[in-house]
Amino acid sequence: MVIFVEETVRVRVPATSANLGPGFDALGLALTHHDTLSARVTAGGYVVQVGGEGAGELPGDEQHLVARAMLATFDALGARPPGLHVECVNRIPQARGMGSSSAAIVGGVQLARALVRDCPLDDAGALRIAAELEGHPDNVAPCLLGGFTIAWTEPSGARAVRLDVAAGVEPTVFVPAERGLTSVARAALPVTVPHGDAAANAGRAALLVHALTADPALLLPATEDRLHQPYRAAGMPATAALVEVLRRAGIAAVVSGAGPTVLALSPVPADFDPGTGWRRLTLGIDSTGACVEG
C-alpha cells in the first residue's frame, strides 16, 4: 500500500554534461549548477509553478516534465496522489546541452520517491525510470548519482557506475544565447561511420576514463572525437569554432551534450576571451547528485 507524506519535500538536482567528447551516449559528468524543486500532495489537480530559466514558457500542469516524471514514478509504485503542487526554481539553461531535461526528470523521480513513505524504489530503479523517460541514460545517470558516470542499457533497462573525479579536472562552460534541440543534433548523425573512427573513439573513451579519474594531464588527447562532433559542426558553427580555438590552446574542450554549450575540462585562463555572445560559468564537480533536502 502506498502512503503519501503530508509535508513538502525538496530536491536539488545538478546540471550535467554528457558525451564528453568520445563517450557518446555513455559518459556523463555532474556539475555544480542546480535546479531546486519542491512538491506536496494536494486534494486534487496538478499545478507546476516555474521560476528562473523557462519561466513563462513551460507548462503549468501535468504536462510539465517534472510532473510527468513524478506520475510515471507513482505509476511504477502502484498509486497516484489525488493532486500535486510543484514549484521549480531553475538555474540550468534550457536546451543548451547542460541536461535541463534530465534534471527535470530526475528531480521528478526523486520528488515522487520522497513523497512516498518508506519508498521501496532504489537508485537502480529510479535510474531505469529516468532513462526510459529521457530516452538514453548518459545525462540522467550523473544527475542522479553525481560525479563521473558510465552508463549503458541492458534488456532490463539502464544501468550505470559512478566514479570519483581526480583533482585537476576543472569544468568551465561557455553558454551561448541561442538554443539547440537534441532531436536536431541527432538528426545530423550518419547511420554508419567508418570502422577506423569507431575504433579510435573506443580507445579515446577508455583513455578518458583514466584521464578523468587518475591523470588529467591526458584530457586533451582523451577528448578527441570522431563520432558526433564533426557531423554536428555545420549546424552550430560558433560552437565548433570555440571548441577548436580552445583545443588549439591546449585546453580539453568538447561540445557539451548535444550543444550548443562548450565544456572545457582543463583549466581555462581567466583572461581567455570566447568572443561575444558567450556566458562563462566556472563550475565544480557535483559529487552527490540529486539529493533530498531537509
C-alpha positions in Angstrom: 0.0 0.0 0.0 1.3 3.4 -1.0 1.2 6.0 1.8 2.0 9.7 0.9 3.7 12.0 3.3 1.9 15.2 4.2 4.9 17.6 4.3 6.5 19.5 1.4 9.6 17.7 0.1 12.5 19.4 -1.7 15.1 18.1 -4.1 18.3 19.7 -5.6 19.4 18.4 -9.0 22.7 19.2 -10.8 23.4 20.3 -14.3 25.2 17.6 -16.3 27.3 17.3 -19.4 27.3 14.1 -21.5 29.4 12.5 -24.2 32.5 14.4 -23.0 33.9 14.0 -26.5 34.4 10.3 -27.4 31.9 8.9 -24.8 28.8 9.3 -27.0 25.6 8.3 -25.1 27.7 6.7 -22.4 29.8 9.1 -20.3 28.5 12.0 -18.2 29.6 14.4 -15.5 27.6 16.2 -12.8 28.3 19.9 -12.4 27.8 22.4 -9.6 24.9 24.3 -11.1 21.5 23.4 -9.8 17.7 23.5 -10.1 15.7 23.3 -6.8 12.3 21.6 -6.9 9.7 21.2 -4.2 6.4 19.3 -4.1 3.5 18.5 -1.8 0.4 16.3 -2.2 -2.9 18.2 -2.5 -6.6 17.3 -2.6 -6.8 17.4 -6.4 -5.3 18.8 -9.6 -1.7 19.2 -10.8 -0.1 22.6 -10.6 3.5 23.4 -11.5 5.0 26.8 -10.9 8.3 27.7 -12.6 10.7 30.5 -11.7 14.1 31.3 -13.4 15.0 29.5 -16.6 11.9 28.6 -18.6 9.5 30.7 -16.6 6.5 31.7 -18.7 7.5 29.1 -21.3 7.0 25.7 -19.7 3.6 24.0 -19.0 2.0 24.7 -15.6 0.1 21.4 -15.3 0.7 17.6 -15.6 2.3 18.1 -19.0 5.4 19.7 -17.3 8.3 17.3 -17.4 8.8 17.2 -13.7 5.1 16.3 -13.2 5.3 13.7 -15.9 8.3 12.1 -14.2 6.5 12.1 -10.9 3.4 10.5 -12.3 5.5 7.8 -14.1 7.2 7.0 -10.8 3.9 6.9 -8.9 2.6 4.6 -11.5 5.6 2.3 -11.1 4.9 2.3 -7.4 1.2 1.5 -7.9 -0.7 4.6 -6.9 -1.0 8.3 -7.7 -1.8 11.0 -5.2 -5.1 12.9 -5.7 -3.2 16.1 -6.6 0.2 17.8 -6.6 1.6 21.3 -6.2 5.1 21.6 -7.6 7.5 24.5 -7.6 10.6 24.7 -9.7 13.4 27.2 -9.3 15.5 26.7 -12.5 19.1 27.8 -13.0 20.2 25.2 -15.6 20.0 26.8 -19.0 17.2 25.3 -21.2 18.1 23.5 -24.4 21.8 24.3 -24.2 23.3 20.8 -23.7 23.6 21.0 -19.9 21.0 18.4 -19.0 17.9 20.6 -18.2 15.5 17.8 -19.3 17.4 15.2 -17.3 17.4 17.4 -14.2 13.6 17.8 -14.6 13.1 14.0 -15.0 15.5 13.0 -12.2 14.1 15.8 -10.0 10.6 14.5 -10.6 11.5 10.9 -9.8 13.3 11.9 -6.6 10.3 14.1 -5.5 8.0 11.2 -6.0 10.3 8.9 -4.0 10.4 11.4 -1.2 6.6 11.8 -1.1 6.1 8.1 -0.5 6.6 6.9 3.0 9.2 4.0 3.1 9.5 4.1 -0.6 10.7 0.8 -2.0 12.2 2.2 -5.2 16.0 2.2 -5.0 18.5 4.2 -7.1 18.8 1.4 -9.7 15.0 1.5 -10.2 15.0 5.3 -10.3 17.7 5.2 -13.0 15.6 2.9 -15.1 12.5 5.1 -14.9 14.5 8.3 -15.6 16.4 6.8 -18.6 13.2 5.4 -20.1 11.6 8.9 -19.9 14.7 10.6 -21.3 15.4 8.0 -24.0 19.1 7.5 -23.1 20.9 7.2 -19.7 24.1 9.4 -20.3 22.7 12.6 -18.6 20.2 11.1 -16.1 23.0 8.9 -14.6 25.3 11.7 -13.4 22.3 13.8 -12.4 21.0 11.0 -10.1 24.4 9.7 -8.9 26.8 12.6 -9.1 30.4 12.6 -10.1 31.5 10.9 -13.3 29.3 8.1 -14.6 29.5 5.4 -17.3 26.0 4.4 -18.4 24.7 1.6 -20.6 21.4 -0.1 -21.4 20.6 -3.8 -21.0 17.3 -5.6 -21.8 16.2 -4.9 -18.3 16.9 -1.2 -18.6 19.6 1.4 -17.9 22.5 0.8 -15.6 25.4 3.0 -14.5 28.5 3.1 -12.5 29.8 6.1 -10.6 33.5 7.1 -10.3 35.2 9.9 -8.4 36.9 12.6 -10.5 40.6 13.4 -10.0 41.8 16.7 -8.7 42.8 18.9 -11.6 39.6 18.5 -13.6 38.2 22.0 -13.6 35.0 22.3 -15.7 34.2 25.6 -17.4 31.2 26.0 -19.6 30.6 28.6 -22.3 26.8 29.1 -22.8 25.6 30.8 -25.9 22.3 32.8 -26.1 20.9 30.6 -28.8 19.3 27.2 -28.0 19.7 23.8 -29.6 17.5 20.7 -29.8 18.8 17.2 -29.1 16.5 15.9 -31.8 18.0 18.2 -34.4 21.6 17.4 -33.3 20.9 13.6 -33.5 19.3 14.0 -37.0 22.7 15.3 -38.2 24.4 12.0 -37.4 25.0 9.4 -40.1 23.6 5.9 -39.9 27.0 4.3 -40.2 30.6 5.5 -39.5 34.0 4.3 -40.7 35.4 1.4 -38.7 38.6 3.3 -38.1 36.6 6.2 -36.5 34.7 3.8 -34.2 38.0 2.1 -33.2 39.6 5.5 -32.5 36.7 6.6 -30.3 36.7 3.4 -28.4 40.3 3.9 -27.5 39.8 7.6 -26.6 36.8 6.8 -24.4 38.8 4.3 -22.5 41.6 6.8 -22.1 39.1 9.4 -21.0 38.0 7.3 -18.0 41.6 7.1 -16.9 42.2 10.8 -17.5 39.1 11.9 -15.5 39.8 9.6 -12.6 43.6 9.5 -12.4 45.6 11.6 -14.8 44.0 14.9 -16.0 47.2 15.7 -18.0 45.8 13.3 -20.6 42.5 15.1 -21.0 43.4 16.8 -24.3 44.1 13.6 -26.3 41.4 11.7 -24.4 38.6 14.1 -25.5 39.2 13.7 -29.2 36.0 12.6 -31.0 35.1 11.3 -34.5 31.6 10.0 -34.0 29.4 13.0 -33.4 31.0 16.4 -33.1 32.3 16.6 -36.7 28.9 15.8 -38.1 27.1 18.4 -35.9 29.6 21.2 -36.6 27.8 22.6 -39.6 24.6 23.1 -37.5 26.4 25.0 -34.8 29.4 26.7 -36.3 30.1 29.1 -33.4 30.3 26.1 -31.0 32.6 24.2 -33.3 34.8 27.2 -33.7 35.1 27.8 -30.0 36.0 24.2 -29.3 38.7 24.4 -32.0 40.1 27.6 -30.5 40.3 26.1 -27.0 41.8 22.9 -28.2 44.5 24.7 -30.2 45.4 26.5 -27.0 45.9 23.1 -25.3 42.6 23.1 -23.4 40.5 19.9 -23.4 37.2 21.3 -24.8 34.2 19.4 -26.2 30.6 20.1 -27.2 28.5 19.7 -24.0 25.9 17.1 -24.7 24.1 17.9 -28.0 25.3 21.5 -27.7 25.5 24.4 -28.3 27.3 24.9 -24.9 31.0 24.2 -24.9 32.6 22.4 -22.0 36.3 22.8 -21.1 37.6 20.1 -18.7 41.1 21.5 -18.1 41.8 25.0 -16.7 40.9 28.0 -18.8 42.9 31.2 -18.2 41.0 33.9 -16.6 41.7 36.3 -19.4 40.5 33.9 -22.2 38.0 35.7 -24.4 35.5 33.4 -26.1 34.1 36.3 -28.1 30.7 38.0 -28.0 27.6 36.1 -27.2 29.0 33.6 -24.7 28.3 33.4 -20.9 31.2 31.8 -18.9 30.5 29.7 -15.9 33.3 28.3 -13.8 31.9 25.2 -12.1 33.0 22.2 -10.0 32.1 18.6 -9.9 28.9 17.8 -8.1 29.8 14.7 -6.2 26.4 13.9 -4.6 23.9 14.1 -7.5 20.2 14.6 -6.9 19.6 15.0 -3.2 16.5 15.4 -1.0 17.0 18.4 1.2 15.7 18.5 4.8 
